[in-house]
């Protein structure tokens, strides 16, 4: 059974629900003179999903007011219990996913934890997550709500008092599930680490959102919102991680004529180049051209993407970055794996590298999957120890000559799902220990 870490104990009263406010039109005084214009309304760009089979859409919504210092202190003092759901290693060596619950009362927090386990099981069944589950830690952060459920479920007139202000019909769009991102940030900060945040709202209704332009002092990559008990909402979270982690572009268009005329996109899965041009210039996904892709068909240059019908090409006809329920295509999968390794390491050890060891101490390491460990003494490989995950410096050949020596373990993920040499450098790791004279 997973051990519960109680960082906070009770909900602090006084956290009022702050609804997202629309822009206010300038009023006119009795004399007919216009009143001063209001301050510009800050907005956030969000991505939402009109239905299980439809392409996503983008819109902007009013941003919530920043939390006051006292409101943040109230959350820190009274709420935000943290429960480990998956623990695979130290937070510095893993990609830490934080789920924050909304619309769960104090009596429903165990239901929230069960929902997190179920949702993570579905997310981590999608490649490349499925092959890299050992790279992740998963945390559940309790946000205790006064009411059970969320606003806008099932109809627009339903209003519920919840910790994060989760609400469908955000900005008038039924399936757009918005949250107060300032409060999300405050709750996420109670976790040991946060690289990616998912808000799990207590609902069976289809919907969600992706906030990928948030600027978080906690440092996570983005926020995805999803319904806890809708069997398709996990796909929303997976798509959003394509943006936040993989830095992938949307591969859909808005179904209206439009031709892109800008510069070459920075994202790995869009290009202005044809297949022949990619090959000739050795650009973008040229290494994958002609290969069978897990999302169906072969990798090529399919026109349409980045919201334009013309002028931009995508790698395959219909990946998860175009339609929910699909797989990542090969270039997308490559980008995701590289993203995992920007946060996590292929090689970890319970033996701290900062301490000085002795020749008789045992060093243990844990490589990911089929990565083979190689051992070095003062930079020279000890080939006889290749593949071992546990060594003793004396047996490894560290001499007793009165000098300090260094033992190093190296490992590289041998996957063929990453072909770009620049990205493959992220798939290697090393750990070193000083050995006392």
C-alpha positions, 0 to 999 in steps of 0.5 A: 500500500502506498504511504500517504505523506501528509503535508497539510492537514485541513482546509482553511476557510475564507478561500472564496470562489473567484469566477472568471470575469469577462471584459467590461464594456465602457459605461456612459455617465448621465451627462453622456461622457464616457467613463475612463476605459478599464484596465486591459484584461489579461487573457490566457490562450487555451486549447479545447475539444469540441467532442471525442471525434473532433479536432481541437480548437484554440481560444483566449479566455480572461485570466484569473486575478493573481492570488494574493500572498495571504491566499497563497499562504492560506493554501500552504497552511491548510490544504494540499496533502500530497500522496505518492501514486507512483515512485520510481526514484528521486525527484531530481532524476524523474519526470514528476507529474502532479495531479490536483483534484477539484470538485472533491469534498473532504470525504471524497479524497480517496476517490480522487486518489483512485481516479488518479491511479485510473487516469494515469494507467490510461495515459501511461498505456499510450506510447511512448509513455508505455515504454518509459513508465520508469521515468515518472513519479506521480503525485496526487495533491488534495484540493478540498472543495466545499461542493462535489462536482464542477460548475457547468455539469450537466448544464450551464446554470449549475454552479458549484463551490470548488477549490480550483473553480473548475467550470465547463461552458468557459467563455461560452464553450460547453466542452471548455473546462477552465480552472483558476491557474493561480490556485492550481499553481499554489496547490502544485507547489505543495508537491515535492516537484512538478514538471507537468500538472494535470487538474482532474475535475470530478465529472463524467462530462466530456471536456478539458483544456490545455494551458501551454502558455502559463508562466509558472514560478513552480517551473512546470511545463503546462496544465491540462484539465480533464474530467475524472470519469470520462473514458476519453478525457485521458486522450486530452491529457496525452494530446496536451503533453504533446505540446507542453513536453514534446513542444509539438505543434497541432497538426490540424487546420480549421477547415477554412482556406488559408495559406501559411506564408511565414518562416519555417516552424520551430516545432519538430512536426511541421514544415514548409518543405516537401518530402524531397526538399527535406531529404535534399536539405537533411531537415526535419523528419527526413530520417523517418520518410517512408517508414510505417508510423504507429498512427497508420500509414507512412511518414511523408509530407501531408499538407495541412497543419498548424491551423492552415490548410495550405503551406504547412506539412505534417508527418502523417495523415492523422496522429494524436496531434491532429485527432484524439484517439490516435497514436503519436507519429514517429517524429512526435514519438521521438520528440516525446522521448527526448522530452522525457529525458530532459527531465529524467535520467537513464541512470540512477543510484541510491548511493549519493554521488556527492559523498566519498566512498571507500574501496570496500563500499558497494555501488548500486545503479538502476539503468532504464530498461535495456540500457547497458551499464559500463564502468570506468576507473579514472576514465578507463573502462573495466570491460569485465564489469559491463552490464553489472548494476552493482560493483565494489570499487576494490573488485573493479580494480581501484588500486590501494595506492594512497591516491584518490580515484574516481569510479564512473557508471555510464548508460545509454538508452539503445532505443531506435525510436530516436534517430536525431543525433542531437536528441540521442545525446539526451538518452545518455547518463553518467554517475561518478563517485570519489574513492578515498585513498 
